[in-house]
């Protein structure tokens, strides 16, 4: 039985399909490709890939619709590719179920790094629920609601911990502003954005070595935040 990780690429640009088939193959991935959404959905259902690389600008179906349909039956990581650097488009794709987003043209090393991060995130969430998350010298005990930095307890408010735990449980994945607001406060509106920024700033002050140059809680400009292990 072939034990290679299987990646499906759906993109209508043949040069991208050829390039990714070659490059990902050299990285010891098994690669399937499709140039339309319907073809890609059929292949996804037939071969059950472990990761999907999806172009948003397909000739027949929107990438958003494909994300939503895939999410009805699979939690495979989805990395979006798009020629448009629109914040609205990024947010819509992530809220539709995508894990990450790259704008064309993209560097292959960046794509490979995003693939590795997506697999790390999925391996953690598909196994038993993680009770302890570690990033640098910070430990987050999800069960007991305890946070330590360098072995020293860090005092967090209930909202700060809820936000941090949500970010940490989705380490490596971009979480949109709306997703975070919905999780922490139960609803999302423009008036809550200021609160979100305040709490992110407070978490960085308590947990980052240099709050002005964060390494743990990263800002995805105009989109949301990403927690790094």
N, C-alpha and C positions, 0 to 999 in steps of 0.2 A: 504493500500500500504506500502511495506517495505521501510523505510526511511534510512536504513543503507547504508553507503558508500560502494560501490562494488569495490573490488580489484581483478584483474585477475593475477595469477602467472603462468608463462610459464617456466618450468624447467624440464629437463629429469632425475633429481635425485629425486627418489620417497621419500627419507627421508626428503629432503628439502621441497617438496610439503606437506608432512604430517605435518612437524613442522610448516610451515608458515600457513597452514590451521588452525591449533590449536591456535597458538599464535595470529594471526590476528583476529581470531574469538573471542578470549578472550578480545581483544581490541574493540569489538563491530563492526568490519568490516564484511561485507558479502564477502565470498571468493569463487572464481571459480579457478580451476586449469586445466592445460594442460601439457602434457609431450612432445609434438611435436609442431613445428611452425605452420603447417597447421591446427592442431586442435585448437591451440591458436587463430589464425586469425579467424577461424569460430566462436569460442566462443565470441571473441571480437566484431565481427559484430552482433552477435545475442543478447548479453546481454548489450552491450554498457557500460562497466565498467568505473569507474571514475579514475582509476589508474592502470597501468600495471607494474608488476615486471617481468623482462625479463632476462633469462639466455642467454648469447651470444653463448654458445657451445651446440647447439641443433643438433639432429641427421639428420634432414631433411633440414631445412632452416637456414641460418645465422641470428644471432640477428640483424645485420645491415640491412638485407633485410626486416625483420619484422618491424623494426623502420621506414624505408622508406615507407613501405606499409601502416602502421598505420597512418603516418603523411599525407597521401593523403586524409584522411577523418576524422581525429580526432586530437584534441590537448590535449588529456588526458596526464597527467604526465607519463613519462616512467622512471623507475629506473632500471638501468642495474646491473645484477650480473655476475661476471666472475671469473673463477679460475685463470686467467692470469692477472698479474699486469703490463701489457705492456702499456707504455705511448701512443704508436701509436694506440693501440686498444681502449684506453679510448677516445682519440681525435676523432677517426673515429666514435665511437658510439655517442658521443655528437654532432658531426657535422651531423650525420644521423638523429638527432631529439630527442635523449635522454635528459632527464633533469638532471640526476645524475648517479653516478657510484659507486658501492661497489665491493670490491674484496673479494672472498671467501678465508678462512672462515671469516664471518662478525659477529659482535655483534648485537643481536636483538634490543638492545636499540638504537644503531646507525641507524639501518634500520628504526625503528619507527620514529626517529627524522628526517630522510631524507624524509619519507612519509609526515610528518607534514609540513615540509618546502615546499615540492612540492605542497601540497594543498594550502598553503598560497599564493605561487606564482601564481598558476592558478586562485585562487579566485580574486586576484588583476587584472590580465590581462584579465579575462573574463568579468569583470564589466566595468563600464565607465572608460575611460582612466584616470589614476591617475595623478593629477596635482601637488600633494605635496607628497614627500617621506621623511620620517623621520627615521634616524638611530642615536640613542643616542641623543646628543644635536645638531645634524646636520640636517638642513632642506634643501631639494632640491626642488625648485619651477620649475617644468618642463616647465610651460607655459611662465613665465617671465624670465627664465634663471638666476635665483637668488639662491645663496647658502648662508646660514647663519650657523654659529657655535656658540652656546650659545647666540644667538640673534645678533651676530656681523657679518656683511657681509664679505664673503670670496671672494677675487678677483681671478677668474679663467680665463685662456685663453679660446678661442673658442674651441680648441681641447680638453683641459682639461674638459670643461663642457660637450662636446659631448660624451666623453668617460665615464665620471661619470654618465651622464643621462642614457646611454645604460646599464651600470652595475646596476644602481638603478632600472631601469624599469624591469630588470630581476632578482630582489633580490632573493637570495636563490639558484639560478640556476648557475651551472658552465658554464661560457662562455669561449670557447677555444681562444687561441691566434689568430687563423685564423679568427674566427668570429668577434673578436674585431677589428682586423686590417681591415677587409673588411668593417665593419660598419663605422669606423672613417676615413680611408683613401681611401676606395673604392677598395682596392686590398691588397693582403697579399703575402709577400715574406720574405725570411730569413733576408734581409737587414733591414726590418722594425722592427724586434724584439727588437733591441737596443732602438729605439724610444719609443716603447711600454713600456719597463721597465723604461725609463726615466720619462714618463708621469705618470705611476703608482706611482713611487717614489715621484714625485712632489705632486700628490693628497694626498698621505699619509702624507707628510710633512705639508700640509695645513689643513688636516681634522682629522688625528688620534691623540689621546692623546699621544700615544707613537708610532711614525712611525716605530720603529724597532720591535714592537710587535703589529701589526695591528689587530684591532677587527672589522673593517668595511669592508675593501677590503682585502680579504684573498687570498693567493697564493695556487693554486692547482698545486703542483710541476709537471713540465713538460707538463702541460695540459692547464692551463689558470688561471682565477680569478673568485672569487665568492663574491658578495656584500651581506653583512649581515645587516638585520634590527635590 
